[in-house]
Amino acid sequence: MHTVLRNRAYRHLFGAQVVALTGTGLATVALGLLAYDLAGPDAGAVLGTALAVKMVAYVGVAPIAAAVLGALPRRAVLVALDLVRAAVAVALPWVDQVWHVYVLIFVLQSASAAFTPMFQATIPDVLPDEREYTRALTLSRLAYDLEGLLSPAIAAALLTVVSSGHLFIGTAAGFAASAALVVSVVLPRPRPVPRKGGRYRATTRGIRIYLATPRLRGLLAVHLAAAAAGSVVLVDTVVHVRDVLGRGAPDVAIALAANGIGSLAAALVLPGLLDRVADRVVVLRACVALTALLAIGTTSVSAHWTGVLVLWALIGAGCSFALTPGARLLRRSAGETDRPAVFAADFALSHACWLVCYPLAGWVASASGTATAFAVLGVIAAAAAVVAIRLWPAADPEVVEHVHDDLDPDHDHLCDAVPAGGAWRHAHAFRIDDHHERWPRT
């Protein structure tokens, strides 16, 4: 994987991703502590709502920003968005009202919602070779997992010498460093994308493909199960550690670090595991495991510090096992031209799941305690696991035999087809596209 870092432009962009992720990780811990300072025992509800605001920005602002900013010079836009994020991070320690937090989080996450898709779209242009791009995706996943481990650990160390508000300064520094790294390279200009069938069909194409593909409908249920489990950890850790266990602020970061350790360990195991075991088996068993872990969270295990660390780590591992193979499914389910739209659809739909689960985890914990939050989110995870098992076919071959009755006999797509009762039959790697609008019945 290190060979891809020889590309100077990608090396700087990867560095920008790492420092921005580190800053975001510090903000995750600092935001939970800020919510606790402002709302005390109701911090879970405040944090859950703030994270819901983040999801609204991700789901709603991203497509609008892509349409407005897509034709502008990428480097200038990315740097400007990083500077906006840095400015918001500097302002957060000074707020003294809960609604101030919501407004600033919306601005911050709107900038992130505009930044992330443009950043992701830049990488394949910088690395046009598919093998190098695959290595870049692997490094990106590793960066996310390490952020879940190292950022809380860094936060825990910093909290021994500075107040929680100073963590936001680290966040601002991360975004500023990201801007400096982006501005240091020349980025390719975006290519115009032709739209067929009008703006609405082009905008919704990825979601239509996604929802018409059985394995991806199952993947959407998997996202819901992972969101249910992950939300309990991300939203309720601060209240559970501070109020239920009576421990200090640094232990909040340690608990989140345990979750990151579990995720990282699973990510390291997955490549070898997926060589031997089918994606469906790994993902669906992970969903069932997450349901069981949420049930364990309602017991006395979560009342002990060691139990929390182990449980949090196992939830992190379960989410990694459930979600990481998703990119393989997306790649398998879309042709080259439709792949960006399908990945964007997955981004929006998966964040919609978190949009539901984040506030629910906070509100239930605030009203009835974290054990009840575990129970309620566990029911959602269980239902999602059942739906995923039913929607994702056990027999899911890539090559599917099917019939066309809506194409002219001399159509290029039918070059290898044979007559079949007034229609044409053939088999190939099946994907939803302009020639295949529905999945064939089996």
N, C-alpha and C positions, 0 to 999 in steps of 0.2 A: 504493500500500500504506500510505502514511503516514496516510490518512484513518481507518483502523481504530484508530489510536493516540489518536484523539480521545476514545474511550470510556475513561473514567478507570479503571474496574475492569480492563479488559483491559490498559491501559497498565501498570498496576502488576503484573499477573500476568505480562506479557511481561518486564518488568524483573526480576521474581523468577526467571523462567526463565534470563535472560541471566547474572545474577550467580551462580546455582547452577551453570550450565554452566561458567562460568569457574573456579569453585572445583573442580569435578569434573575439569576439564582440568589444573589444577595437581596434583591428586591423582594423575592418571595418570602424570605424569612423576615425582612424588615416590615413588610406590609402586614404580616400576621401580628407582629409585636405592636405596630402602630394601631391596628384595630383593637388590640387588647387595651392599650393606653386610653383610647377614646371611648370604648364601650364596655370594658371589663368583661363580665360573664357573657355578654351578648356579642362578643368579638366574632364568634363563629358565624352569626347571621350577617354581620358587617362584611366579613371576609368573603362569605359565600355570595353576597350581592355584588361585591367588587369583582369577583371572578366571573359572575354572570355578565357584568358590564363588559368585561374583556371578551367573553364569547359573543356577545351581541356585536361588538366591533369586528371580530374575526369573521362572523357569518355575514354581516350586513355591509360593512365598509369595504371589505376586500374586493368584491367584484366591481364596485363603483370606482374605487381607486385605480384598479387595473385599467378600466376603460378611460379614465381621465388622464392618468399619468403614463400609460403604456407607450405612447409615442415620443415622450420626452427623453433627453439624454439620461441614461441610467445612472451614471456616476453622480451627476449633480443631484438627482432625485434621492438616491440612497444616502448620500452625505447629508442632505437637508433633513431627511427623516430621522437619521441618527441624532442630529443636533436637536431636533424637537424632543426626542425621547430623553436626551440628556438634560434638557431644560426642565422637563416635567419631574424627573428624578430629583433634581436639586430643589424643586419647590415642595415636594411631598413632606419633608420633615417639618415644615412650617405650618401645616394645616392644623386647625383646632376644631373643625366640625366634620361630622361624618360625610355630609353631602359634598364637601370639598374633595374628599378622597374619591368619591364616585366620579366627579367631573374630571379630575386629573387622570384617573385610571382610564377613563374613556378616551381622552386625548392621547395618552401614552399608547394604549392598545390600538387605536385607530392608526397611529403612525406605524406600529408594528404590523398591522394588517395590510398596510400598503407596502411596507418594506419586504416582508417575507416572501410573497409570491414573486416580486420582481427580482429579489436576490436568487431565489431558486431557479427562475427562468434564465438567469445569466450564466449559471454554472455549465449547462450543456453547450452553450456557445463558446465558453472559454475552453472547454474540454470536449471537442467534437467526437473524439474517439470513444466508442461505446465502452471498451474495457476500462479506459481511464475514468470515464464518468461513473462506472460501477464502483470503482475504488473510492471515488470521491463520495459516493453515497454511503459507503461503509464507514469512511472517516467521519461523515456527518452524524451518523447514528452513534458512533463511539463518543463524539463530542457531547451529544445530548445526554448519554448515560453518565459520562464523567462529570458533567455539570450537576446532575442529580446527586452525585457523591461528593464532589469537591467543594461546590459552592456552599452547602450547609456547613461543611467542616471549616471552611474559611470564615464563614459567618460566626460559628461558635468560637473560633479563636479570637476574632475581632471583638466579640461581645465581652470578652474578659478584660479588655482594656478601654473600650469606647462604648458609648451609648448606642441604642438601636438606630437612632436617627442618622448616625454617621454611615450606616450601611448604604443608605441612599446615595451618599457621596461616591461610594465605590461603584454603584450602579451607573451614575453619571459618567464616571471615569471610563467604565467599560464601553459605553456608547460613544464617548468621544474618541477613544482609541480605535473603535470600529470605523468611525468616520475617517480618521487619519489613514488607516490601512486601505480603505476603499479609494480614497482620493489619490493614493500613491500608484494606482495602476490605470491603464487604459482599458476600457470595457467596450465590447462590440455594441453597435447600435441595434435596437430591436428591429426584427423583420416584420413588415406588415402581414397580418394574417387575413386571408380572404374569407369573407363571411358568405355562407350559402343559406338561403331560406330566410333571410332577415336577421336582424339583431337578436330578437327573442329566441329563435331556434338555435342560433350560434351560442348564446349565453347559457341556454339550458341543455345543450347537447350532452355534456358530460354527465349531468344528473339523469337524463333519460337513458343513456347507455348503462349507467350504474344500476338504476332501479330495474332495468330489463334483464340484467344478468343474475341468474340465481345465486352463484357463489358470492357475488358482491352484495346482494340483499342479505345473505348470511353474515357477511363481513360487517355490515351496518349494525346488526344485532350484537356482534362481537364488540364493536366500538361502544355500544351502550353498556354492556356488562363491564368493560374496562373502565368506563367513565364512572359507573356507580362505585366501583372499588376505589379508584384513584381519588375521587372527590372526598371520600371520608378521610383519607390520609391528608390531602392538601388543605382541606377546609378546617377539619376538626382537630388537627394535631395540637395547635397552640392552646386551645381550651382544655383538651384532654390532658396534656402534659402539665399545664400550669394549675388547673383547678382540680381535676380528678386525682392526679398523682401528686400535686403540690410541689412540683420541681421548678427550677429556675429557667430563665430565658435561654441560656446556652443549650439546655437539654431539648428545647424545641428544635434547634438546628441538628442536634445529634439524632433525634428521631427521624427527621427528614433525610438525613444522611444514610440511615439504615435502609430506608426505602430505596435510595439511590444505589446502595451496595447490591441489593437484591436484583434490581433492574440490570445493573452492569454484569453481574454474574450470569444471569440468564442470556444476555446478549452475547457473551463470550461462548456460551455452550451451544447456542442456536445453530450456527453454520454446520457444525458436525452432526447435530441432531437432525436437521432438515435433509441431510444427505441420506439418512436411513429411514426417516419417518415422514409420512405425507403431511403436507401443510394442514389439512383439515383435522387430522388426528391431534397434532400439537396444539392448534388454536382452540379447538372445542374442548379438549381436556383442560386447557388453561382456564377457559370460562367456567367450567364446573369447579375447578379448584378455587377460583376467586369467590364463587358463591359459598363454598365451604369455609373459606377464610373469613368472610364477613359474618357468617354464623358464629364462628369461634370468637369474633370480636364482641359478641353480646355476652360472653361468659366472663368468668373471673380472670381469664388470661390477660385481658386488656387492663386489669387493675394493678398489674405489676410491671415495673419498669423493664425487666428482662423480657417479659412476655410481649410488651409493646414493641421492643426492638426487633424481636424475632418475627412477630406478626407483620410489622411494617415492611420488613425485608422480604417476606414471602409474598406480600401483596405486590411489591415492586417487581419481583420475579414473575409473578403471574401475569401482570399487565404487559411485561416485555414479551413473554411467550405468546400472549394473545395478539399483540399488535404488530410486532416486528415482521412476521411473514406477510402482512397485508400488502406491502409494496410488491411482493412477488405476484400476488393475485391481481393487482391492478395492472401490472405489466403484461400478464398473461391474458387479461380480459379486454385489452384495447390495442388497436393497430397503432402504428407509429404516429400517424397524424392526429389520432384521437387521444393519445396518451396524456398530453397536458390537460385536456378538458376533464378526463376521468380522474386524474390526480387532484385537480382543483375541486371536483365534486366530492371526493373523499375528504378533502380538507374541510369543506363547508359542512358536510353531513356529520362528520365525526365531532366537530366542534359544537354542532347543534346538540349532540348527546351530552357533552359537557355543560352546555348552557342549561339543560334541564337538571343535571345532577348536582352541579356546584351549589346553587341556592338551596336546593332541597336538603343537601347535607348540612348546610349552615343553619337553616331554619328549624329543622327537626332537632338538631343537637341543642340549639338555643332554647327550644320549647320543652324538650323532654329528656335531654341528656345524650351523650355520645353512644351509649348502648342502644338506645332506640334508633339513632341514626344508622348504626350498623345493621339493625334489623330491617329497617325500611329499605335501605339501599341494597341489602342482601336479597330482598324479595324482587327488586328490579333486576338485579344481576341474574337471579335464577330464571326469571321469565325470559330475559334476553338470551340466556344460554339455551333454553328450550326452543325458542324461535330460531336461533342460529342453526341448531341441529336439524330442524325441520326444513329450513329454507336452503341450506347448503347441501346439495345432493351428495350422497355417499359415493355414487358412481358419477364422477365428474371428469370425463375425458376431455382432452383439449381438441381432438379431432372428432367432429360430430357429423354424421350423415343426415342430410336434410333435403327438402324438396323446394324448388322455386316454381311458382305458377304465375309470377308477376313480371317476368323479364322476357324480352324478345329472344327467340331461339338463337339469334346470331350475336347475342351480347357477349362481350369478352369474358365476363365472369363465368359463363357456362361452357368454356372451352373444353373442360374435362367432364361435363355432365352427360348423363344418358337419359333417354326418354323414360318416363314413368307415368303412364296413364294420363296423358295430356299435359304433364308437367315435366320438370327436369330434376334429376336426382344426382347429387355428388357429395363428397365429403372433404373437409379441410379443417384447419384450425378455426373454430367458430367464434366469432365475436359480433356483437351488435354494431352495425354500421349502416351505411346507406342502402346496402343490398340485403341486410338482415335486420329487420326492425323488431322482430319477436324471437324469443328463444324457442327452438323446436320442441314439441311435446315428445316425451319419451315413454 
